[in-house]
Amino acid sequence: MPRDRFDLSEDRQSIADLLRTRQEDGYEPPPLRVASDAALERELELLGSEESFGAVTRQGSQILGLASWRRLAFDSEQLGIPAARIDLLVSAGGYAEALERKTALLGIVTEECRWRGVRYLTARVAASELSTIHALGRCGFDILDGIVTFSIRLDQAERRPAASGLEVRLYREGDLEQLLEIARSSYTCDRFHIDRALPPGAADRLYDAWVTRSCSGEEADAVMVTTLGGRVAGYVTCKLVRDPGQSGKPPSGVIGLVATAEFARGQGVASTTLQGAFDWFRQQRVNVVEVGTQMQNAGACRLYGQCGFRMARMSLTYRRLL
């Protein structure tokens, strides 16, 4: 099976063809997964970045398999371990052919990561991509968590008033310490907190930095805050996502972090803060908003359903120590 690097300037069309028509080999008959133009451009842009490494398998001039990965500077700094993520692992063909090709590509990726000093390698894969899931298992990756992603169309969302006694507003500089205190009591079932391979305190440090960078505008475009009796009772971080080459098109929205203070739980804080986030997104011409949570977080899944979200997809997170 010929394997080599790729040159996006020369291989762009062959790679685009592979990405555009790759299959999802789940339990249902595997229809062709036709990627949208915007999603395809995002993937090609990622492959063309200086931070991206990768390998392909070829048959003549045709690319039949592709794997790409990149270092995670933020994760590496906060976790204290050189970390990287596999962004793409795709193959032409049916399940059996794809399994063998992806297994071979993963072998190349893990060896290259090890050689470049990476010690903590992750991958997130759609729950329907069985050949990728089984290839990761073959190559020594362990599953860490499952993510449910929810989506809502704001033009169809019900507008609800804030719960009694609550006020929603944008983040202010003096709120940070209260937000950090809320974060430290809110995130416990995520993959960082359950991974015993990470140093003690690493998960909390990562969330502290994530919240801080969200408030400074590095990780989020806005942070909505709800107060109760003059105290910060909860927050939601909001990010705008613009597709490459679609400058005139309205962005989509992503909610990154949602948390409620222990003293304010059960009083409608989370749903009220989400409504404030919806209003902010509407002001930015956003119509579609997504949010994700762990499959085992039943409370969050219930909250998003009550606020009008619908389940969009499920994915699994894997990790290998190198």
Buried (B, 14 or more C-beta within 10 A) or exposed (E): EEBEEBEBEEBBEBBBEBBBEBBBBBEEEBEEBEBEEBEBBBBBBBBEEEEBBBBBBBEEEEBBBBBBBBBBEBBBBBBBBBBBBBBBBBBBBEBEBBBBBBBBBBBBBBEBBEEEEBBBBBBBBBBBBBBBBBBBEBBEBEBBBBBBBBBBEBEEBEEBEBBEBBBBEEBEEEBBEBBBEBBBEBBEEBBBBBBEBBEEEBBBBBBBBBBBBBBEEEBBBBBBBBBBEEEBBBBBBBBBBEBBEEEEEBBBBBBBBBBBBEEBBEBBBBBBBBBBBBEBBBEEEBBBBBBBBBBEBEEBBEBBEEBBBEEBBBBBBBBBEB
